[in-house]
Amino acid sequence: MRAVLLDTGWQSPNHPEAPRRFADWIRATRGLCGVYFIRSTVDDYVGDEPAERGQILYIGESHTFQLYETLTRHLQRWSSPTNRAYERDRVELRALLMVDPDEAIARQDDEILRHTPRDNARVPF
C-alpha cells in the first residue's frame, strides 16, 4: 500500500457545535494532498439513488494540495447535473493524508479497484 501520513478515520463532515460549518478536521486539510472517501450513513436515498448504510459512494483524490476544496465540493449544491453532491447529514468522510502527490493518484486508483464505489465513473486499469 501507498505511504499515508495520517488516516482520519470515518467522521462526520459537520462541525459538532455548528452543523452548517465544516468540521475542524476537514478545515485542517487545506493545503494538503491525499485520498478521500464518502460513504452513506443511511439506508435510504443519498443523492438521487438508493444507498445502504456503510456503502462507499465515492473515492477521490487531490494531488494539487487542494484537498479541502476538492473534498468539500462534493458537499455543496451544484446546478450542473454532471456534478454529484451529497447531503452532509447522510454521509461520513475519511481522508488519507499523503506527502507525495503522485502517491495520492496511485492510492486513489488502488482504493477504487478495492471498493468499487457506487458513483465513481472512471475505474482505473
DSSP file (Angstrom, degrees, kcal/mol; ACC not computed):
  #  RESIDUE AA STRUCTURE BP1 BP2  ACC     N-H-->O    O-->H-N    N-H-->O    O-->H-N    TCO  KAPPA ALPHA  PHI   PSI    X-CA   Y-CA   Z-CA
    1    1 A M              0   0    0      0, 0.0     2,-0.1     0, 0.0     3,-0.1   0.000 360.0 360.0 360.0 159.7    0.0    0.0    0.0
    2    2 A R        -     0   0    0      1,-0.1     2,-0.3   101,-0.1   102,-0.0  -0.349 360.0 -88.3 -76.9 155.6    1.0    3.6   -0.5
    3    3 A A        -     0   0    0     -2,-0.1     2,-0.5     1,-0.0    96,-0.3  -0.482  43.7-165.9 -69.9 123.2    2.6    5.7    2.2
    4    4 A V        -     0   0    0     -2,-0.3    94,-0.2     1,-0.1     3,-0.2  -0.944  16.7-165.8-113.9 128.1    0.0    7.5    4.3
    5    5 A L  S    S-     0   0    0     92,-2.8     2,-0.3    -2,-0.5    93,-0.2   0.899  78.6  -4.3 -75.0 -43.2    0.9   10.4    6.7
    6    6 A L  E     -A   97   0A   0     91,-1.4    91,-3.1     0, 0.0     2,-0.6  -0.973  54.6-152.1-154.9 136.3   -2.4   10.3    8.6
    7    7 A D  E     -A   96   0A   0     -2,-0.3    89,-0.2    89,-0.2     3,-0.1  -0.959   9.5-162.2-107.5 116.8   -5.7    8.4    8.3
    8    8 A T        -     0   0    0     87,-2.7    -1,-0.1    -2,-0.6    88,-0.1   0.698  28.8-141.2 -72.5 -18.0   -8.6   10.5    9.7
    9    9 A G        -     0   0    0     86,-0.4     2,-0.4     2,-0.1    86,-0.4  -0.085  45.3 -41.1  72.6 173.4  -10.9    7.5   10.1
   10   10 A W  S    S+     0   0    0     84,-0.1     2,-0.3    82,-0.1    84,-0.2  -0.589  75.8 159.8 -77.1 126.8  -14.6    7.9    9.4
   11   11 A Q  B     -B   93   0A   0     82,-2.9    82,-3.2    -2,-0.4    -2,-0.1  -0.965  43.4 -96.4-144.5 158.9  -16.1   11.2   10.6
   12   12 A S        -     0   0    0     -2,-0.3    80,-0.2    80,-0.2    11,-0.1  -0.480  24.3-139.6 -69.8 144.6  -19.0   13.5   10.1
   13   13 A P  S    S+     0   0    0      0, 0.0    10,-2.4     0, 0.0     2,-0.3   0.623  77.5  91.1 -77.7 -11.5  -18.3   16.4    7.8
   14   14 A N  B    S-E   22   0B   0      8,-0.3     8,-0.2    74,-0.2    -2,-0.1  -0.605  84.1-115.2 -91.6 143.1  -20.3   18.7   10.1
   15   15 A H        -     0   0    0      6,-2.4     3,-0.4     3,-0.7     6,-0.2  -0.581  27.2-132.1 -68.4 132.5  -18.9   20.8   13.0
   16   16 A P  S    S+     0   0    0      0, 0.0    -1,-0.1     0, 0.0     7,-0.0   0.781 103.3  35.1 -63.4 -27.1  -20.5   19.3   16.2
   17   17 A E  S    S+     0   0    0      1,-0.2    -2,-0.0     2,-0.0    -3,-0.0   0.585 130.1  31.0-102.2 -12.4  -21.5   22.8   17.5
   18   18 A A    >   -     0   0    0     -3,-0.4     3,-2.8     3,-0.1    -3,-0.7  -0.643  67.8-172.0-145.0  81.6  -22.4   24.4   14.3
   19   19 A P  T 3  S+     0   0    0      0, 0.0     4,-0.1     0, 0.0    -1,-0.1   0.644  82.5  62.8 -57.2 -18.1  -23.7   21.9   11.8
   20   20 A R  T 3  S+     0   0    0     -6,-0.1     2,-0.2     2,-0.1    -6,-0.0   0.639  96.7  72.4 -81.3 -12.4  -23.7   24.3    8.9
   21   21 A R  S <  S-     0   0    0     -3,-2.8    -6,-2.4    -6,-0.2     2,-0.2  -0.668  93.3-104.8 -95.9 155.5  -19.9   24.7    9.2
   22   22 A F  B     -E   14   0B   0     -2,-0.2    -8,-0.3    -8,-0.2    -2,-0.1  -0.521  45.4 -96.3 -75.0 149.0  -17.5   22.0    8.2
   23   23 A A    >>  -     0   0    0    -10,-2.4     4,-2.1    -2,-0.2     3,-0.6  -0.205  32.2-111.8 -60.5 154.2  -15.8   20.1   11.0
   24   24 A D  H 3> S+     0   0    0      1,-0.2     4,-1.8     2,-0.2     5,-0.1   0.867 116.3  59.2 -57.7 -38.0  -12.4   21.3   12.1
   25   25 A W  H 34 S+     0   0    0      1,-0.2    -1,-0.2     2,-0.2     4,-0.1   0.858 106.8  47.3 -63.9 -33.4  -10.7   18.1   10.8
   26   26 A I  H X4 S+     0   0    0     -3,-0.6     3,-1.9     1,-0.2    -1,-0.2   0.923 110.0  51.7 -71.4 -43.5  -12.0   19.0    7.3
   27   27 A R  H >< S+     0   0    0     -4,-2.1     3,-1.2     1,-0.3    -2,-0.2   0.808 101.5  63.5 -62.0 -27.6  -10.8   22.6    7.5
   28   28 A A  T 3< S+     0   0    0     -4,-1.8    -1,-0.3     1,-0.2    -2,-0.2   0.535  85.9  74.6 -74.6  -5.6   -7.4   21.3    8.6
   29   29 A T  T X   +     0   0    0     -3,-1.9     3,-1.8    -4,-0.1    39,-0.8   0.461  65.4 125.7 -86.2   0.4   -7.0   19.6    5.2
   30   30 A R  T <  S+     0   0    0     -3,-1.2    36,-0.1     1,-0.3     3,-0.1  -0.357  78.5  13.2 -58.3 133.8   -6.3   22.9    3.4
   31   31 A G  T 3  S+     0   0    0     34,-0.4    -1,-0.3     1,-0.3     2,-0.2   0.587 107.2 111.2  77.6  11.2   -3.1   22.8    1.5
   32   32 A L    <   -     0   0    0     -3,-1.8    35,-2.1    33,-0.0     2,-0.3  -0.712  55.6-141.1-113.3 164.8   -2.7   19.1    1.7
   33   33 A C  E     +C   98   0A   0     65,-0.7    65,-2.5    -2,-0.2     2,-0.3  -0.869  41.4 104.0-119.2 159.9   -2.9   16.2   -0.7
   34   34 A G  E     -CD  97  62A   0     28,-1.9    28,-2.5    -2,-0.3     2,-0.4  -0.985  61.0 -67.6 162.4-169.9   -4.5   12.8   -0.3
   35   35 A V  E     -CD  96  61A   0     61,-2.0    61,-3.2    -2,-0.3     2,-0.3  -0.898  38.9-163.0-115.6 141.6   -7.4   10.5   -0.9
   36   36 A Y  E     -CD  95  60A   0     24,-2.6    24,-2.3    -2,-0.4     2,-0.4  -0.949   4.1-157.1-129.8 151.9  -10.9   10.9    0.4
   37   37 A F  E     -CD  94  59A   0     57,-2.7    57,-1.6    -2,-0.3     2,-0.4  -0.937   0.9-160.8-124.4 144.1  -13.8    8.5    0.8
   38   38 A I  E     +CD  93  58A   0     20,-2.5    19,-3.0    -2,-0.4    20,-1.6  -0.996  17.9 175.4-124.8 126.0  -17.5    9.3    1.0
   39   39 A R  E     -CD  92  56A   0     53,-2.4    53,-2.2    -2,-0.4    17,-0.2  -0.951  31.1-104.1-133.6 155.8  -19.9    6.7    2.5
   40   40 A S  E     -C   91   0A   0     15,-2.4    14,-2.9    -2,-0.3    51,-0.3  -0.433  17.3-170.2 -75.4 143.4  -23.6    6.6    3.3
   41   41 A T  S    S+     0   0    0     49,-2.4     2,-0.3    12,-0.2    12,-0.2   0.270  70.4  60.3-109.5   6.7  -24.8    6.7    6.9
   42   42 A V  S    S-     0   0    0     48,-0.5     2,-1.0    10,-0.2    -2,-0.1  -0.933  74.1-131.2-134.3 154.7  -28.4    5.8    6.0
   43   43 A D  S    S+     0   0    0     -2,-0.3     2,-0.3     9,-0.2     9,-0.2  -0.753  86.9  70.0 -96.7  79.7  -30.4    3.0    4.4
   44   44 A D  E    S-F   51   0C   0     -2,-1.0     7,-2.1     7,-0.8     2,-0.3  -0.874  96.9 -38.9-169.0-168.5  -32.2    5.5    2.1
   45   45 A Y  E     -F   50   0C   0     -2,-0.3     2,-0.5     5,-0.2     3,-0.1  -0.597  42.6-173.8 -76.9 134.6  -31.6    7.7   -0.8
   46   46 A V  E >  S-F   49   0C   0      3,-2.5     3,-1.1    -2,-0.3     2,-0.3  -0.988  74.5 -24.2-124.5 118.0  -28.3    9.6   -1.0
   47   47 A G  T 3  S-     0   0    0     -2,-0.5    39,-0.1     1,-0.2     4,-0.1  -0.647 126.1 -38.4  71.5-137.1  -28.5   12.0   -3.9
   48   48 A D  T 3  S+     0   0    0     -2,-0.3    -1,-0.2    -3,-0.1    -3,-0.1   0.217 124.9  72.6-106.9  15.3  -31.0   10.6   -6.4
   49   49 A E  E <  S-F   46   0C   0     -3,-1.1    -3,-2.5    -5,-0.0    -5,-0.1  -0.942  85.6-101.3-129.8 150.9  -30.1    6.9   -5.9
   50   50 A P  E     -F   45   0C   0      0, 0.0     2,-0.3     0, 0.0    -5,-0.2  -0.340  40.5-175.2 -67.3 151.2  -30.7    4.4   -3.1
   51   51 A A  E     -F   44   0C   0     -7,-2.1    -7,-0.8    -4,-0.1     2,-0.4  -0.975  20.0-130.8-143.7 156.3  -27.8    3.6   -0.8
   52   52 A E    >   -     0   0    0     -2,-0.3     3,-2.5    -9,-0.2   -12,-0.3  -0.846  41.3 -92.0-106.0 146.6  -27.1    1.2    2.1
   53   53 A R  T 3  S+     0   0    0     -2,-0.4   -12,-0.2     1,-0.3     3,-0.1  -0.344 115.6  17.8 -54.7 129.4  -25.6    2.3    5.4
   54   54 A G  T 3  S+     0   0    0    -14,-2.9     2,-0.3     1,-0.3    -1,-0.3   0.325  89.2 140.4  89.0  -7.3  -21.8    1.9    5.2
   55   55 A Q    <   -     0   0    0     -3,-2.5   -15,-2.4     1,-0.1     2,-0.5  -0.531  55.0-126.2 -71.5 129.1  -21.8    1.8    1.4
   56   56 A I  E     +D   39   0A   0     -2,-0.3    62,-1.8   -17,-0.2   -17,-0.3  -0.657  29.6 179.9 -76.8 123.4  -18.9    3.7   -0.1
   57   57 A L  E     +     0   0A   0    -19,-3.0    62,-3.2    -2,-0.5     2,-0.3   0.811  59.2   3.1 -94.8 -36.0  -20.3    6.1   -2.6
   58   58 A Y  E     -D   38   0A   0    -20,-1.6   -20,-2.5    60,-0.2     2,-0.4  -0.997  49.1-163.3-156.1 145.0  -17.3    7.9   -4.0
   59   59 A I  E     +D   37   0A   0     -2,-0.3     2,-0.3   -22,-0.2   -22,-0.2  -1.000  25.2 159.9-129.7 130.5  -13.5    7.9   -3.7
   60   60 A G  E     -D   36   0A   0    -24,-2.3   -24,-2.6    -2,-0.4     2,-0.3  -0.811  19.3-149.5-138.7 179.5  -11.4   10.9   -5.0
   61   61 A E  E     -D   35   0A   0    -26,-0.3     2,-0.4    -2,-0.3   -26,-0.2  -0.978   9.9-147.1-148.7 160.5   -8.0   12.5   -4.6
   62   62 A S  E     +D   34   0A   0    -28,-2.5   -28,-1.9    -2,-0.3     3,-0.2  -0.977  19.7 166.0-129.7 120.5   -6.2   15.8   -4.6
   63   63 A H  S    S+     0   0    0     -2,-0.4   -30,-0.1   -30,-0.2    -1,-0.1   0.285  72.8  70.6-109.1   5.9   -2.6   15.8   -5.9
   64   64 A T  S    S-     0   0    0    -32,-0.1    -1,-0.1    37,-0.1   -31,-0.1   0.121 114.1-105.3-109.0  18.7   -2.5   19.6   -6.2
   65   65 A F  S    S+     0   0    0     -3,-0.2   -34,-0.4     1,-0.1   -32,-0.2   0.849  93.6 111.7  60.1  36.8   -2.5   20.3   -2.5
   66   66 A Q     >  +     0   0    0    -35,-0.2     4,-2.7   -36,-0.1     5,-0.2  -0.272  25.0 139.7-128.8  44.8   -6.2   21.4   -2.6
   67   67 A L  H  > S+     0   0    0    -35,-2.1     4,-2.9   -38,-0.4     5,-0.3   0.896  70.9  53.2 -59.3 -43.0   -7.7   18.5   -0.6
   68   68 A Y  H  > S+     0   0    0    -39,-0.8     4,-2.6     1,-0.2     5,-0.2   0.950 113.3  42.3 -57.2 -51.0  -10.1   20.8    1.3
   69   69 A E  H  > S+     0   0    0      1,-0.2     4,-1.3     2,-0.2    -2,-0.2   0.904 116.8  47.8 -64.8 -41.8  -11.5   22.4   -1.9
   70   70 A T  H  < S+     0   0    0     -4,-2.7     4,-0.4     2,-0.2    -1,-0.2   0.921 116.3  42.9 -66.3 -44.3  -11.7   19.0   -3.7
   71   71 A L  H >< S+     0   0    0     -4,-2.9     3,-1.2    -5,-0.2    -2,-0.2   0.931 113.4  49.4 -68.4 -47.5  -13.4   17.2   -0.9
   72   72 A T  H >< S+     0   0    0     -4,-2.6     3,-1.9    -5,-0.3    -1,-0.2   0.720  93.7  73.3 -72.3 -19.6  -15.9   19.9    0.1
   73   73 A R  G >< S+     0   0    0     -4,-1.3     3,-1.0     1,-0.3    -1,-0.3   0.801  91.3  60.1 -63.6 -24.5  -17.2   20.5   -3.5
   74   74 A H  G <  S+     0   0    0     -3,-1.2    12,-2.9    -4,-0.4    -1,-0.3   0.574 101.9  54.0 -76.1  -8.1  -19.0   17.1   -3.2
   75   75 A L  G <  S+     0   0    0     -3,-1.9     2,-0.3    10,-0.2    -1,-0.2   0.121  95.9  82.7-112.2  18.5  -20.9   18.5   -0.2
   76   76 A Q  S <  S-     0   0    0     -3,-1.0     2,-0.2     8,-0.2    10,-0.1  -0.899  85.7-101.1-122.4 151.8  -22.3   21.6   -2.0
   77   77 A R        -     0   0    0     -2,-0.3     2,-0.3     8,-0.1    -2,-0.1  -0.490  37.7-162.0 -72.0 138.7  -25.2   22.1   -4.3
   78   78 A W        -     0   0    0      5,-0.2     7,-0.1    -2,-0.2    -1,-0.0  -0.904  23.6-150.5-120.3 149.0  -24.5   22.2   -8.0
   79   79 A S  S    S+     0   0    0     -2,-0.3    -1,-0.1     3,-0.0    -2,-0.0   0.639  80.0  85.4 -88.2 -15.7  -26.6   23.5  -10.8
   80   80 A S  S >  S-     0   0    0      1,-0.1     3,-1.0     3,-0.0    -2,-0.1  -0.724  71.0-147.9 -88.3 130.5  -24.9   21.0  -13.2
   81   81 A P  T 3  S+     0   0    0      0, 0.0    -1,-0.1     0, 0.0    -3,-0.0   0.681  95.4  63.9 -70.3 -15.3  -26.4   17.5  -13.3
   82   82 A T  T 3  S+     0   0    0      1,-0.1     2,-0.7     2,-0.1    -2,-0.0   0.654  88.1  77.0 -83.2 -14.7  -23.0   16.0  -14.1
   83   83 A N  S <  S-     0   0    0     -3,-1.0     2,-0.3     2,-0.0    -5,-0.2  -0.865  78.8-142.5 -99.1 117.1  -21.5   17.1  -10.7
   84   84 A R        -     0   0    0     -2,-0.7     2,-0.4    35,-0.1    -8,-0.2  -0.599  16.0-167.7 -83.1 134.3  -22.7   14.8   -7.9
   85   85 A A        -     0   0    0     -2,-0.3     2,-0.4   -10,-0.1   -10,-0.2  -0.940   6.3-150.9-120.5 144.5  -23.5   16.4   -4.5
   86   86 A Y        -     0   0    0    -12,-2.9     2,-0.4    -2,-0.4     5,-0.1  -0.910  23.2-113.9-116.0 141.6  -24.1   14.5   -1.2
   87   87 A E    >   -     0   0    0     -2,-0.4     3,-2.2     1,-0.1     4,-0.4  -0.611  23.4-139.6 -73.9 125.8  -26.2   15.6    1.7
   88   88 A R  G >  S+     0   0    0     -2,-0.4     3,-0.6     1,-0.3   -74,-0.2   0.770 100.1  55.0 -60.7 -28.2  -23.9   16.3    4.6
   89   89 A D  G 3  S+     0   0    0      1,-0.2    -1,-0.3   -76,-0.1    -2,-0.1   0.430 107.6  50.9 -86.1   3.2  -26.3   14.7    7.1
   90   90 A R  G <  S+     0   0    0     -3,-2.2   -49,-2.4   -50,-0.0   -48,-0.5   0.323 107.6  51.8-118.6   4.3  -26.4   11.5    5.1
   91   91 A V  E <   - C   0  40A   0     -3,-0.6     2,-0.3    -4,-0.4   -51,-0.2  -0.916  56.8-154.7-136.6 162.3  -22.7   10.8    4.7
   92   92 A E  E     - C   0  39A   0    -53,-2.2   -53,-2.4    -2,-0.3     2,-0.3  -0.943  19.3-142.7-131.3 160.0  -19.5   10.5    6.6
   93   93 A L  E     -BC  11  38A   0    -82,-3.2   -82,-2.9    -2,-0.3     2,-0.3  -0.814  12.5-168.6-124.9 158.2  -16.0   11.0    5.2
   94   94 A R  E     - C   0  37A   0    -57,-1.6   -57,-2.7    -2,-0.3     2,-0.4  -0.988   9.6-163.7-141.7 141.7  -12.5    9.6    5.6
   95   95 A A  E     - C   0  36A   0    -86,-0.4   -87,-2.7    -2,-0.3     2,-0.7  -0.990  13.4-155.4-130.4 139.8   -9.2   11.1    4.4
   96   96 A L  E     -AC   7  35A   0    -61,-3.2   -61,-2.0    -2,-0.4     2,-0.3  -0.946  22.5-150.0-108.0 107.5   -5.8    9.6    3.9
   97   97 A L  E     -AC   6  34A   0    -91,-3.1   -92,-2.8    -2,-0.7   -91,-1.4  -0.638  19.0-173.4 -83.9 133.6   -3.4   12.5    4.0
   98   98 A M  E     - C   0  33A   0    -65,-2.5   -65,-0.7    -2,-0.3   -94,-0.1  -0.912  30.3-149.9-131.3 152.4   -0.2   11.9    2.0
   99   99 A V  S    S+     0   0    0     -2,-0.3    -1,-0.1   -96,-0.3   -95,-0.1   0.877  85.5  62.4 -84.9 -43.1    3.1   13.7    1.4
  100  100 A D    >>  -     0   0    0    -97,-0.2     4,-1.3     1,-0.2     3,-0.5  -0.764  67.7-154.9 -93.1 117.3    3.7   12.7   -2.2
  101  101 A P  H 3> S+     0   0    0      0, 0.0     4,-1.5     0, 0.0     3,-0.2   0.860  96.1  55.8 -59.3 -36.2    1.1   13.9   -4.7
  102  102 A D  H 3> S+     0   0    0      1,-0.2     4,-2.0     2,-0.2     5,-0.2   0.858 103.3  55.5 -65.2 -33.3    1.9   11.0   -7.1
  103  103 A E  H <> S+     0   0    0     -3,-0.5     4,-2.8     1,-0.2    -1,-0.2   0.851 102.0  57.8 -65.0 -34.1    1.2    8.6   -4.3
  104  104 A A  H  X S+     0   0    0     -4,-1.3     4,-2.4     2,-0.2    -1,-0.2   0.917 106.7  47.5 -63.4 -42.7   -2.3   10.2   -3.9
  105  105 A I  H  X S+     0   0    0     -4,-1.5     4,-2.0     2,-0.2    -2,-0.2   0.949 115.2  44.8 -62.6 -49.2   -3.2    9.4   -7.5
  106  106 A A  H  X S+     0   0    0     -4,-2.0     4,-2.2     1,-0.2    -2,-0.2   0.891 112.8  51.1 -64.4 -39.8   -2.0    5.8   -7.3
  107  107 A R  H  X S+     0   0    0     -4,-2.8     4,-2.7     2,-0.2     5,-0.2   0.906 107.2  53.6 -66.1 -41.0   -3.7    5.2   -3.9
  108  108 A Q  H  X S+     0   0    0     -4,-2.4     4,-2.5    -5,-0.2     5,-0.2   0.947 109.5  48.5 -57.0 -47.5   -7.0    6.5   -5.2
  109  109 A D  H  X S+     0   0    0     -4,-2.0     4,-2.0     1,-0.2    -1,-0.2   0.904 111.5  49.9 -60.7 -41.8   -6.8    4.1   -8.1
  110  110 A D  H  X S+     0   0    0     -4,-2.2     4,-1.9     1,-0.2    -1,-0.2   0.923 112.4  47.3 -60.3 -45.1   -6.0    1.2   -5.7
  111  111 A E  H  X S+     0   0    0     -4,-2.7     4,-2.7     2,-0.2     5,-0.3   0.854 108.5  54.0 -69.7 -35.5   -8.9    2.1   -3.5
  112  112 A I  H  X S+     0   0    0     -4,-2.5     4,-2.5    -5,-0.2    -1,-0.2   0.933 111.4  45.8 -63.4 -44.4  -11.4    2.4   -6.3
  113  113 A L  H  < S+     0   0    0     -4,-2.0    -2,-0.2    -5,-0.2    -1,-0.2   0.877 115.7  47.5 -64.0 -36.5  -10.5   -1.1   -7.5
  114  114 A R  H  < S+     0   0    0     -4,-1.9    -2,-0.2    -5,-0.2    -1,-0.2   0.890 126.5  23.9 -71.9 -41.1  -10.7   -2.4   -4.0
  115  115 A H  H  < S-     0   0    0     -4,-2.7    -2,-0.2    -5,-0.1   -59,-0.2   0.642  82.1-147.7-104.5 -17.5  -14.0   -0.8   -3.0
  116  116 A T     <  -     0   0    0     -4,-2.5    -3,-0.1    -5,-0.3    -4,-0.1   0.944  25.2-145.8  42.7  65.2  -15.9   -0.3   -6.3
  117  117 A P    >   -     0   0    0      0, 0.0     3,-0.8     0, 0.0   -60,-0.2  -0.224  12.2-120.5 -61.5 147.7  -17.7    2.9   -5.1
  118  118 A R  T 3  S+     0   0    0    -62,-1.8   -60,-0.2     1,-0.2   -61,-0.2   0.842 104.5  36.5 -56.2 -40.4  -21.2    3.5   -6.4
  119  119 A D  T 3  S+     0   0    0    -62,-3.2     2,-0.6   -63,-0.1    -1,-0.2   0.378  79.3 114.6-106.5   4.4  -20.5    6.8   -8.0
  120  120 A N    <   -     0   0    0     -3,-0.8     3,-0.0   -63,-0.2   -60,-0.0  -0.661  39.0-174.7 -77.7 119.9  -17.1    6.7   -9.5
  121  121 A A        +     0   0    0     -2,-0.6     2,-0.7     1,-0.1    -1,-0.2   0.840  68.9  61.1 -81.3 -35.4  -17.4    6.9  -13.3
  122  122 A R        -     0   0    0      0, 0.0    -1,-0.1     0, 0.0   -10,-0.0  -0.842  64.8-172.4-101.2 115.9  -13.7    6.3  -14.0
  123  123 A V        -     0   0    0     -2,-0.7   -14,-0.1    -3,-0.0    -2,-0.0  -0.932  23.5-128.2-105.5 124.2  -12.3    3.0  -12.9
  124  124 A P              0   0    0      0, 0.0    -1,-0.0     0, 0.0     0, 0.0  -0.248 360.0 360.0 -69.2 158.0   -8.5    2.7  -13.3
  125  125 A F              0   0    0    -12,-0.0    -2,-0.0     0, 0.0   -16,-0.0   0.402 360.0 360.0 -96.3 360.0   -7.0   -0.3  -15.1
